[in-house]
C-alpha cells in the first residue's frame, strides 16, 4: 500500500481543529473585508502607494472590489494562512513526532517509511485543500456583502491558486523535515523561503538584472496570473504542482535513507 490508511486517518484527526480554526479565521476576515468595502473603498482607492509597496499588495487597487479583495485577501492574508497551515502541519506531524519519539514507535509496526510519510503528507494536503474550499465559500459571502461584482469562477480560481501555493510550501517543509528530523528547521526554512519569495516577487522587478529571480518564487506562480481577474492560470498551477511533486519525491528519498532518532 502506497499510503497507510490508519496513519492518514490519524493525521486528519490531529489536523481537524487547526483546519477548522484556520478556515473560520479566513471566513471572518473575508466577511469583515467585504463589509468594510462600501464605506472605505473610495477612500483607500485614492491612495498613491510606491510601486514596490503596491506590488506587495497585489497592485493595491482599492478603488474596485476586485482590487480590494486581491490586496486584502489574495496578496496578504490568504497566502499567509494557507502557507502556515501547510508548513506547520507537516513539520508537526513528521519532524515533531520524530523529536518526541512517537515516530520510532509507529515504525516499529509493519508500516514502511514511505507509506508513513505519504500518509502524513496526504493528511496535511487534505487540510490545505479544505481551508481553500472554506475560503471560497467565505469569498462568495464576502463579495455578496460588499455588493457583488466578482464571479464565482474567479473566486474559485483564487481558492485553487491558494491551495496549490499551500501544497508547494508544505512540500518544501516536508522535504526539510524528512531530511533533518527537526521541526524548527523545517518550519523556519520553509517559512523563510515563502517570505523571501513574497519579497522577491514584489521588489526584484524594480531592480535591473534581478527581475528573473521572481520565477524562482512560489508566490509568483500563485499571484502573478491574477486569478481574481483572469481566472485559473494552468501554466502557473502546473509549476506549483510540479514543485510539490518533486519535493515530495525528494522527501521520500531522504526519509528512507536517514537514520531516525529513537
C-alpha positions as CSV (number, residue, x, y, z in Angstrom):
1,X,0.0,0.0,0.0
2,X,1.5,3.4,-1.0
3,X,-0.3,5.3,1.8
4,X,-1.1,3.9,5.3
5,X,-4.8,4.5,5.8
6,X,-4.7,4.3,9.7
7,X,-1.9,6.9,9.7
8,X,-3.8,9.1,7.3
9,X,-6.9,9.0,9.4
10,X,-4.8,9.8,12.5
11,X,-3.2,12.7,10.7
12,X,-6.6,14.1,9.7
13,X,-7.9,13.8,13.3
14,X,-4.8,15.7,14.5
15,X,-5.3,18.4,11.9
16,X,-9.0,18.7,12.3
17,X,-9.1,21.5,14.9
18,X,-6.3,23.5,13.2
19,X,-8.1,23.2,9.8
20,X,-11.4,24.3,11.3
21,X,-9.9,27.3,13.1
22,X,-7.8,28.4,10.1
23,X,-10.9,28.2,7.9
24,X,-13.0,30.1,10.4
25,X,-10.4,32.8,10.7
26,X,-10.3,33.2,6.9
27,X,-14.0,33.5,6.7
28,X,-14.2,36.1,9.5
29,X,-11.5,38.2,7.9
30,X,-13.2,37.9,4.5
31,X,-16.6,38.9,5.8
32,X,-15.1,41.9,7.6
33,X,-13.2,42.9,4.5
34,X,-16.4,42.7,2.4
35,X,-18.4,44.6,5.0
36,X,-15.8,47.4,5.1
37,X,-15.6,47.9,1.3
38,X,-18.7,50.0,0.7
39,X,-17.6,52.6,3.3
40,X,-13.8,52.5,2.9
41,X,-13.3,51.5,-0.7
42,X,-13.5,55.0,-2.2
43,X,-11.2,56.5,0.5
44,X,-8.5,53.8,0.1
45,X,-8.9,53.9,-3.7
46,X,-7.3,57.4,-3.7
47,X,-4.1,56.2,-2.0
48,X,-1.0,56.6,-4.2
49,X,1.4,53.9,-2.9
50,X,5.1,53.5,-4.0
51,X,5.4,50.9,-6.8
52,X,7.2,48.3,-4.6
53,X,4.6,48.5,-1.9
54,X,1.8,48.4,-4.4
55,X,3.3,45.2,-5.9
56,X,3.5,43.6,-2.5
57,X,-0.2,44.3,-2.0
58,X,-1.3,42.8,-5.3
59,X,-1.4,46.2,-7.1
60,X,-3.2,47.9,-4.2
61,X,-6.2,48.8,-6.5
62,X,-8.5,49.6,-3.6
63,X,-10.9,51.5,-5.9
64,X,-12.6,48.3,-7.1
65,X,-13.9,45.3,-5.2
66,X,-11.6,43.0,-7.2
67,X,-8.6,45.1,-6.2
68,X,-9.8,45.4,-2.7
69,X,-10.2,41.6,-2.3
70,X,-6.9,41.0,-4.2
71,X,-5.0,43.3,-1.9
72,X,-6.5,42.3,1.4
73,X,-7.1,38.6,1.0
74,X,-5.3,37.4,-2.1
75,X,-2.0,39.2,-1.6
76,X,-1.5,39.0,2.2
77,X,-3.9,37.2,4.5
78,X,-4.8,34.2,2.2
79,X,-1.3,33.1,1.3
80,X,-0.2,33.7,4.9
81,X,-2.8,31.4,6.4
82,X,-2.6,28.7,3.7
83,X,1.2,28.6,3.8
84,X,1.3,28.4,7.6
85,X,-1.2,25.5,7.5
86,X,0.9,23.5,5.1
87,X,4.3,24.3,6.7
88,X,3.4,23.9,10.4
89,X,1.1,21.0,9.7
90,X,3.8,18.8,8.1
91,X,6.5,20.0,10.4
92,X,4.5,19.0,13.5
93,X,3.2,15.6,12.1
94,X,6.6,14.5,10.8
95,X,9.6,16.2,12.5
96,X,7.7,17.0,15.7
97,X,6.7,13.3,16.2
98,X,10.3,12.2,15.4
99,X,11.7,14.6,18.0
100,X,9.2,13.3,20.6
101,X,10.0,9.6,19.8
102,X,6.5,8.8,18.6
103,X,7.7,8.2,15.0
104,X,10.1,5.4,16.1
105,X,7.3,3.6,17.9
106,X,5.0,3.8,14.9
107,X,7.7,2.5,12.6
108,X,8.2,-0.5,14.9
109,X,4.8,-1.7,13.5
110,X,4.6,-3.2,10.0
111,X,4.4,0.1,8.1
112,X,7.0,1.3,5.6
113,X,8.7,4.7,5.9
114,X,7.3,5.7,2.5
115,X,3.7,4.8,3.4
116,X,4.0,6.7,6.7
117,X,5.5,9.8,5.1
118,X,3.0,9.9,2.3
119,X,0.1,9.4,4.7
120,X,1.1,12.3,6.8
121,X,1.7,14.4,3.7
122,X,-1.8,13.4,2.3
123,X,-3.4,14.4,5.7
124,X,-1.8,17.9,5.5
125,X,-2.7,18.2,1.8
126,X,-6.3,17.4,2.6
127,X,-6.3,20.0,5.3
128,X,-4.9,22.7,3.0
129,X,-7.5,21.9,0.3
130,X,-10.2,22.1,2.9
131,X,-9.1,25.5,4.1
132,X,-9.0,26.7,0.4
133,X,-12.6,25.4,-0.1
134,X,-13.8,27.2,3.1
135,X,-12.0,30.3,1.8
136,X,-14.0,30.1,-1.4
137,X,-17.3,29.9,0.5
138,X,-16.2,32.9,2.6
139,X,-15.3,34.8,-0.6
140,X,-18.7,34.2,-2.1
141,X,-20.4,35.5,1.0
142,X,-17.9,38.4,1.5
143,X,-18.4,39.6,-2.1
144,X,-22.2,39.4,-1.7
145,X,-22.0,41.5,1.4
146,X,-19.8,44.1,-0.5
147,X,-22.5,44.3,-3.2
148,X,-21.2,41.8,-5.7
149,X,-19.1,42.2,-8.8
150,X,-16.7,39.2,-8.8
151,X,-17.9,35.9,-10.3
152,X,-17.9,32.6,-8.5
153,X,-15.4,31.3,-11.1
154,X,-12.8,33.9,-10.4
155,X,-13.3,33.4,-6.7
156,X,-12.8,29.6,-7.2
157,X,-9.7,30.4,-9.3
158,X,-8.2,32.3,-6.3
159,X,-9.0,29.5,-4.0
160,X,-7.4,26.9,-6.3
161,X,-4.3,29.0,-6.6
162,X,-4.2,29.4,-2.8
163,X,-4.4,25.6,-2.4
164,X,-1.6,24.9,-4.8
165,X,0.6,27.6,-3.1
166,X,-0.1,25.9,0.2
167,X,0.7,22.5,-1.1
168,X,4.0,23.7,-2.6
169,X,5.0,25.4,0.7
170,X,4.0,22.3,2.6
171,X,6.0,20.0,0.3
172,X,9.1,22.2,0.9
173,X,8.6,21.8,4.7
174,X,8.1,18.0,4.1
175,X,11.5,17.7,2.3
176,X,13.3,19.6,5.0
177,X,11.6,17.7,7.8
178,X,12.4,14.4,6.1
179,X,16.0,15.3,5.7
180,X,16.7,16.8,9.1
181,X,14.0,15.5,11.5
182,X,13.9,18.9,13.2
183,X,10.6,20.8,13.5
184,X,12.1,24.2,14.0
185,X,14.5,23.8,11.0
186,X,11.7,22.6,8.7
187,X,9.3,25.3,9.8
188,X,11.9,28.1,9.7
189,X,13.4,27.1,6.3
190,X,10.1,26.7,4.5
191,X,8.6,29.9,6.1
192,X,11.8,31.8,5.2
193,X,11.7,30.6,1.6
194,X,8.0,31.6,1.4
195,X,8.6,35.1,2.8
196,X,11.7,35.6,0.7
197,X,9.7,34.6,-2.4
198,X,7.0,37.1,-1.5
199,X,9.6,39.9,-1.2
200,X,11.4,38.9,-4.4
201,X,8.1,38.9,-6.3
202,X,7.4,42.4,-5.2
203,X,10.8,44.1,-5.3
204,X,13.0,42.1,-7.8
205,X,11.2,43.6,-10.9
206,X,12.3,47.0,-9.7
207,X,16.0,46.2,-9.8
208,X,17.7,45.9,-13.1
209,X,19.2,42.4,-13.6
210,X,17.2,40.8,-10.8
211,X,13.8,40.6,-12.4
212,X,14.4,37.0,-13.5
213,X,14.6,35.9,-9.8
214,X,10.8,36.2,-9.5
215,X,10.5,33.0,-11.5
216,X,12.1,31.2,-8.5
217,X,9.3,32.3,-6.2
218,X,6.3,30.2,-5.4
219,X,4.4,33.4,-4.8
220,X,5.0,34.5,-8.4
221,X,3.2,31.4,-9.7
222,X,0.4,31.8,-7.2
223,X,-0.4,35.5,-7.7
224,X,1.0,37.0,-10.9
225,X,-1.6,35.4,-13.2
226,X,-4.2,37.5,-11.2
227,X,-6.8,34.7,-10.8
228,X,-9.4,37.2,-9.4
229,X,-9.4,39.0,-12.7
230,X,-8.2,36.3,-15.2
231,X,-9.3,33.0,-13.7
232,X,-7.1,30.0,-13.5
233,X,-3.6,30.1,-14.9
234,X,-3.0,26.5,-15.8
235,X,0.7,27.0,-16.5
236,X,1.4,28.6,-13.1
237,X,-0.6,25.9,-11.4
238,X,1.4,23.2,-13.3
239,X,4.7,24.7,-12.0
240,X,3.5,24.7,-8.4
241,X,2.2,21.1,-8.8
242,X,5.5,20.0,-10.3
243,X,7.4,21.6,-7.5
244,X,5.2,19.9,-4.9
245,X,5.7,16.5,-6.5
246,X,9.5,16.9,-6.9
247,X,9.8,18.0,-3.3
248,X,7.6,15.1,-2.1
249,X,9.7,12.6,-4.1
250,X,12.9,14.1,-2.5
251,X,11.3,13.8,0.9
252,X,10.6,10.1,0.4
253,X,14.2,9.5,-0.7
254,X,15.7,11.5,2.2
255,X,13.4,9.9,4.8
256,X,14.1,6.3,3.5
257,X,17.9,6.8,3.8
258,X,18.3,8.7,7.1
259,X,18.9,7.2,10.5
260,X,16.0,8.1,12.7
261,X,16.2,9.0,16.4
262,X,15.0,6.5,18.9
